[in-house]
Amino acid sequence: MGQYSIKEVETLSGVKAHTLRIWEQRYAFLRPERTDTNIRYYSDEQLRLLLNVATLNRHGMKISKIAGLKKSDLDKEVLKVYEGTNQPDDLLDSLILAMLDFNEQRFEKTLSAAIIKLGFEDAFVKLVFPFLIRTGVLWATGSVRVVQEHFISNLIRRKMCAAIDSLYVEPTSNSKRFILFLPEGETHELLLLFTEYLLRRHNHIVTYLGCSLPVNELDFVARHLKPDFLVTYQTVAAEEMPLRDYLNLLSATFPFSKILVGGTQLSSELLYLPANCIPVKSADDLLKSIA
């Protein structure tokens, strides 16, 4: 059973901590539990309830009315919202509930509906990546289990791969050659897969080398592929080589290529980037750098 602090519940639900405390004081539907050391926490069931309450409240239903609903009536009202909404916050709540319950059908239905309503790119930019950011802090603290992370990540990965497979690239004089890979020890590839989708959709030639590419393979890649661009991301601290040294190595190995680099490690350090390295913080950054 999960145990969520009030800060973690705030991150997941989008409901501010002081609002949660007011609801707890005025209404009986939400009561945190306490550990043996008197630290308050919320259970999985309480988190599910709060996500549903927050959804209805965003759509104009007063908390006083929500607090008086039976669970069956609450579920019916929430279902009506999910079936008719294209609001990212509502869809985020639905994805989080799907993760907590290991509900593949709910996840597929929510994401597929978002893709139909928003388009593939907007669905991932406005929904999937905010979802990963919102839950990522909880994976790091252990509030969401690794098995839940793997469950959701693999569903998202499957959706991305299907979208990539549907694209056909017919190279033209404007097409550039890209190599996509993650550094050794880096296994979070969803952003890299989304990058492959964007590049192929814009008719570029992509060689996808995947996760955890060993450093000693870089020379071979440089000799045989001669890319116009490299794209890589680093979201966890490297054990073998500091990021600054790694980027210097990439720059020296691929002196005639532009190196597009992103990830949380880049933003968490003050780096003097080599001349051919370009920071990428968004899909717009990526496409502007290519143009």
N, C-alpha and C positions, 0 to 999 in steps of 0.2 A: 504494500500500500504506500502511495506517495505521501510525503509530508512537505507542504509548501509554506514557506514563510510569507508574511504579509507583503514583503517586497517582491517576492517571486510571483505571488498571485496578482499583484499590481502589474507586473511585466506581462503576464500571460493574458489577463483580462482587459487591460487598458483602463481599469477602474482605479482611481487614485486611492492611496491608503487612507486618507482622512475621510473619504466618502464611504469606504468599507466600514470604518469605525462608526460612522453615523448610522449606517444601515443596521449594524449589529446592535446598537443601542436602542433604536426605535422599532425594529422589526425582529421577529423571532425566527425568520427563515434561515438566517446565517449565523452560526455560532462556531468560532474556532475552538479547537481542542488544545490541550496543553500537555507538554512532556512532563516527565518526572521532575525536571528541574524548572518547571513553571514557564517554559517558553511556548508561546502560542504558535499553532500551526493549523493549516487547513488540509483536509483529506482529499482524496480523489473525488469522492462524491460531492463534497462541498465546492470544489473547483468546477465540476460539471454544472452544478446548480448555479453558481455565480456567472458562468459564461452564458447560460440561458437567460438569466435575469438581466445581464448587461445588454444582451441583444434586444430584448423586448423594450428595455428602457431607452435605448438609442432610437427605437422606432416610435417613441412617444407615449408608451404606456407608463403610468405613474407607478412608483415603487409601492405605494400603499395598495394599489390594485394587484400588482404582481404578488405581493406577500400574501394576499388572500386566495390565490389560485391553488387548486389541488394540483398535485404533480401531473396527473393525466392531462388536465386542462393547460398547464404550463407547457407541456411537451407539444400539444396540438398548436398552440399559438406560435411557438418557436419554429415548428415545422412549416407553418404558413409563411413565416419570414424568410426562411432559408430557400424555399421553393421559388419565391418571387424576387429575391434581392440580387443585385450585382454590386453591392457595397463591399469594399475590401474588408472592413472590420467584421462584418457579419460572416463573410466567407472564412476569415481567419479563425473566428471562434469555432466554426464547423470543422475546420482542419484540425484544430487542437483537440476537439472532442474525439475525432476519428483516431488521432494518435493515441489518446489515453485509453480508448476502448478497443484498439487493434481492429477497427472497423474499416476494412478495405473497401466495402461497397459504398460507405458514406464518403470516404476520401475520393474515390473515383467519381462519384456523382457530383461532388462539390467542385472538384478541379475541372472536370469535363464541362460543367455548366459555366464556370468562369471563363474557360477558353472560348466557348461559343459566344458568350456575351461580350468579352473584352478583347478577344484575339489572343493568340498564343503568347506573343511577346509581352503584352500588357498584363496578362494573367500571371506571368512569372515575375515581372518587375514589380507589380502592385500587390501581388498576393503571396506567391511562393517564397520569394526571398525575404520579405518582411516576416513571414511565418518562421522561416529558418532562423532569422535574427532574434525574433521574440522567444523562441524556444531554446536557442543555442546557449544562452546563459544558464538555463536550467540543466542542460546536459552537462555543462562544465561543473556545476555544483552537485550533481548527482540526484537532483529532484526528479528528473526524467531519466529513465533507465536507458542503458546502451541498446537494449533490445528494441525499445520504442524508437530510438533514433534510426536504427538499421531498418526497421519496418517501414517508416515513412520515407527515408532516403531512397530505398530501393523502389518504392512506388513512384517517386518523383523521377528517379533515374530512368525507369522504364518508359515513362511518358515522354521524357526528353529524347531518348534514343529512337522512339517511334517517329517523332517529329523530324529528327535529323535524317532518318532513313527515307522519309518522304520527299526530301529535297534532291533535285538533280542539278549538278553544276555543269554548265557548258562554258569552259574558259574562253575569255576574250582578251583583247589587248589590255583591257583595264583590270583584269584579274591579277591578284597578287598571291604569292605562295606563303602560307603560314605554317608554322610548327607550333603545336599546342602541347604542353606538358606541365607536370607539377614536379617540384624538387624532391629529392630523396627524403622519404619519411612523411611526405604530405599525401594524404589520401582523400581529402574532401574535394571531390571532382565535379560537383553539380554546377558550380560557376563555370568551370572549364567546358563542360558539355553545352551549357547555354551559349558560351562564346562560339563554340563550333557551329551551333545552329545559326547564330547571327551572321557569321562569316559566310557560311554556305548559302544562306538566303540572299546575301549580296554578291553571290557568284564568285567567291574567292576559292582558291585551291587550298585545302586543309589536310595536313598530315597530323593525325591525333595520336600522340604517344602515351597519353594517360598519366596515371599516378606514379609517384616515387621513382622518377627517372634517375638512375645512378649518375654521379658526376663524371665517372670515367667513360661514359657513353657520349658525352657532349662533343668531343673531337670527331668521332665517327659521324655523328649527325651533321656537324658543320661541313665535313668534307663531301658527304654524299647528297645532301638535300639543298644546301645553299638557299635558305629561305630569304624572302624580303622582310618578313616579320617573325618574331617569336612572341608567344603570349604565355605567361606563367603567373601563378598566384601562390602566395604563402600566407596561410591562416594560423599555423602553429609555429612556435619557436623551433628553429632547426637545432638539432643536437650536434651535427657533424661540422657545420660551417655557419658562421654568422651571416645574416642576410647581406650586409654590406660587402663582405668578401665574395659571396655567391654572385652578386650582381657584377662585381668587378671581373670575376671569372667569365661570366656570360659575355660581358662586353669585349673581353680580350679574345674569346673563342669565336665570336660572331661579330667581327669589327665592321662588316658591311651590311649588317641587318639592324633593323630597329627592334628594340626589345620592349614590349609592353608588359608592365608588371603591376600587379595589384594584390589585394588581400589585406587583412587586418594587421599583419606584421609590418607592412610598409607604412601604414598610417600611425603605428605605435612607436616608430623610431624616427629620429631626425637624421635623414640620410642625405648625403651629397651623391646624387645619382650620376653614373657615367654619362657621357655626352649622348650616347645612342640609346639610353634607357628613358622611357616615357611612363610616368605614373598613370594608372587607369583606375578610376573610382566608380565608373558607371558605364552603361551601354553607350550612352552618348559620347563619353570620353573615348571609348574604343573606336567608334565609327569616325569621330573627328580626327583621331590620330592617323587612321588609315587614309582619310581623304587628304 
